[in-house]
């Protein structure tokens, strides 16, 4: 069984945020493209399947929030992922999280 797969993907303009960075929502699409080549041991979701996407805040620091994600169908985990959202200014320098985000953090 194939246990790893790697592809090269060029970031398209439509996949970036206002700062020109790849928007985190588009990582899913990149992962899907690569994952299609990886394994068929877990059946892919089909039309009209009811899926559960659990998002968990794992860590919060002065300038970043770390999330984990679990996609499941009928308690069978189909995919897991994580992301780190960092607060930066227009030049890419790290900034403190806005109070509106840091005060709601666990």
BABA-285212 format. One line per 8 residues: number of its first residue (from 1); for each residue x, y, z of N, C-alpha, C. Coordinates in steps of 0.001 Angstrom, whole numbers. Layout:
# residues N
NUM = X Y Z X Y Z X Y Z  ... $
//
This chain:
# residues 106
1 = 845 -1185 0 0 0 0 886 1243 0  512 2212 -784 1204 3493 -834 997 4216 492  2082 4648 1163 1949 5296 2470 2254 6783 2454  2759 7280 1348 3016 8718 1237 2931 9118 -222  2560 10338 -440 2492 10856 -1800 2814 12331 -1761  3543 12809 -2738 3934 14210 -2783 3707 14758 -4177  3131 15941 -4247 2936 16625 -5519 3357 18073 -5354  3667 18723 -6448 3977 20153 -6439 2733 20915 -6858 $
9 = 2422 21944 -6110 1232 22744 -6386 1628 24214 -6397  1297 24917 -7470 1554 26353 -7543 357 27096 -6958  631 28027 -6048 -442 28804 -5430 -1020 29756 -6473  -2332 29661 -6679 -3008 30537 -7633 -3526 31780 -6919  -3683 32867 -7656 -4149 34136 -7093 -5464 33963 -6338  -6373 33208 -6906 -7697 33046 -6294 -7641 32294 -4966  -6506 31704 -4626 -6363 30955 -3380 -5716 31773 -2260  -5401 33035 -2546 -4704 33850 -1554 -5647 34798 -830 $
17 = -5185 35259 332 -5955 36241 1090 -5527 37646 665  -6036 38654 1343 -5745 40043 972 -4267 40387 1112  -3525 39607 1894 -2098 39865 2096 -1233 39088 1094  -1870 38299 223 -1124 37541 -765 -672 36165 -288  -1103 35750 914 -740 34442 1441 -1812 33422 1076  -1397 32155 916 -2358 31083 671 -3337 31040 1831  -4617 31186 1542 -5644 31169 2588 -5784 29753 3122  -5883 29625 4450 -5901 28300 5075 -7018 27404 4558 $
25 = -8119 27967 4125 -9214 27142 3612 -8804 26389 2353  -7805 26866 1651 -7387 26222 409 -6391 25090 625  -5862 24939 1841 -5014 23787 2118 -5799 22497 1938  -7076 22540 2278 -7938 21361 2140 -7951 20877 699  -8081 21809 -253 -8121 21422 -1661 -6804 20804 -2092  -5696 21374 -1628 -4387 20820 -1963 -4239 19427 -1381  -4683 19258 -147 -4607 17943 483 -5472 16925 -220  -6625 17359 -688 -7512 16447 -1406 -6862 15947 -2679 $
33 = -6199 16850 -3386 -5552 16460 -4641 -4478 15417 -4387  -3653 15643 -3380 -2598 14691 -3059 -3171 13408 -2472  -4159 13546 -1613 -4738 12384 -946 -5414 11411 -1886  -5906 11895 -3004 -6548 11009 -3979 -5577 9958 -4495  -4293 10282 -4463 -3287 9355 -4958 -2750 8446 -3858  -3089 8735 -2627 -2448 8061 -1502 -3037 6691 -1189  -4314 6627 -925 -4864 5366 -432 -6362 5305 -670  -6857 4111 -802 -8304 3948 -901 -8816 3124 275 $
41 = -8034 3048 1362 -8442 2239 2511 -9628 2840 3255  -9802 4148 3201 -10968 4797 3802 -11816 5337 2661  -13039 4848 2520 -13883 5318 1414 -14088 6829 1469  -13971 7467 340 -14165 8915 259 -15638 9250 467  -15902 10398 1060 -17296 10828 1199 -17967 10930 -166  -19242 10609 -184 -20016 10638 -1416 -21124 11656 -1290  -21771 11927 -2405 -22890 12857 -2428 -23909 12484 -1365  -24352 13453 -618 -25390 13353 399 -24945 12655 1685 $
49 = -23659 12290 1813 -23160 11787 3092 -23242 12909 4119  -23571 12572 5335 -23578 13541 6420 -22255 13405 7167  -21442 14446 7110 -20116 14440 7720 -20109 15355 8940  -19195 15073 9855 -18994 15928 11018 -17577 16469 10967  -17444 17785 11012 -16130 18420 11071 -15989 19047 12446  -15067 18510 13239 -14813 19036 14586 -13569 19909 14541  -13703 21140 14995 -12587 22075 15080 -12318 22339 16553  -11063 22192 16944 -10671 22347 18344 -9550 23376 18436 $
57 = -9687 24343 19331 -8579 25258 19615 -7618 24500 20517  -6398 24306 20040 -5402 23545 20797 -4556 24439 21695  -4064 25554 21147 -3202 26464 21896 -3420 27887 21419  -3265 28817 22352 -3324 30238 22023 -2111 30892 22665  -1380 31659 21872 -261 32428 22420 -515 33901 22120  457 34725 22386 284 36168 22180 24 36522 20721  541 35702 19788 439 36061 18375 -135 34966 17486  -527 33826 18057 -1042 32761 17190 -2084 31911 17895 $
65 = -2882 31256 17064 -3882 30304 17529 -3676 29014 16737  -3604 27893 17446 -3438 26596 16801 -4752 25829 16889  -5187 25297 15745 -6426 24525 15660 -6110 23097 15213  -6973 22166 15600 -6941 20826 15017 -8331 20551 14452  -8380 19715 13430 -9633 19408 12741 -9760 17895 12599  -10982 17387 12730 -11249 15967 12513 -12528 15850 11692  -12418 15244 10529 -13564 15010 9650 -13974 13552 9803  -15253 13327 10133 -15702 11952 10342 -17073 11724 9720 $
73 = -17369 10447 9532 -18682 10016 9038 -19077 8811 9882  -20200 8915 10587 -20659 7817 11454 -19552 7339 12395  -18871 8258 13032 -17793 7978 13995 -16537 7377 13364  -16464 7280 12057 -15245 6826 11388 -14466 8066 10963  -13246 8216 11479 -12429 9376 11138 -11937 9227 9703  -12237 10225 8882 -11832 10219 7479 -10555 11012 7260  -10378 12082 8034 -9200 12931 7860 -8976 13756 9116  -7717 14079 9354 -7365 15006 10420 -6431 16054 9842 $
81 = -6446 17214 10449 -5579 18295 9980 -5335 19251 11138  -4410 20150 10934 -4162 21193 11923 -3745 22455 11189  -3894 23576 11872 -3458 24843 11291 -2954 25745 12401  -2056 26626 12017 -1563 27658 12918 -1878 28986 12258  -2697 29780 12919 -3059 31095 12405 -2229 32117 13160  -1361 32803 12450 -485 33795 13070 -950 35191 12702  -808 36091 13617 -1184 37485 13398 59 38231 12905  3 38753 11693 1130 39487 11114 633 40789 10499 $
89 = 1572 41731 10327 1203 42982 9672 1446 42856 8171  1257 43937 7426 1382 43893 5964 2770 43498 5494  3787 43717 6314 5145 43348 5913 5524 41946 6391  4593 41262 7037 4851 39903 7483 5432 39802 8883  5533 40915 9593 6063 40894 10960 4977 40439 11938  5400 39647 12899 4476 39116 13900 3894 40242 14747  2586 40162 14966 1857 41135 15794 1094 40376 16877  750 41059 17947 -87 40456 18993 -1493 40218 18442 $
97 = -2146 39189 18944 -3541 38945 18582 -4398 40112 19051  -5404 40471 18269 -6333 41502 18736 -7028 41030 20015  -7359 41963 20869 -8011 41625 22136 -9293 40832 21912  -10000 41137 20829 -11260 40438 20549 -11055 38940 20344  -9878 38520 19899 -9584 37092 19731 -8976 36494 20989  -8058 37203 21597 -7350 36633 22746 -8241 36515 23976  -9243 37366 24117 -10113 37280 25293 -11120 36145 25181  -11365 35641 23981 -12303 34531 23793 -11589 33183 23775 $
105 = -10282 33208 23905 -9507 31973 23846 -9645 31195 25154  -9563 29874 25060 -9672 29048 26275 -8479 29237 27200 $
//
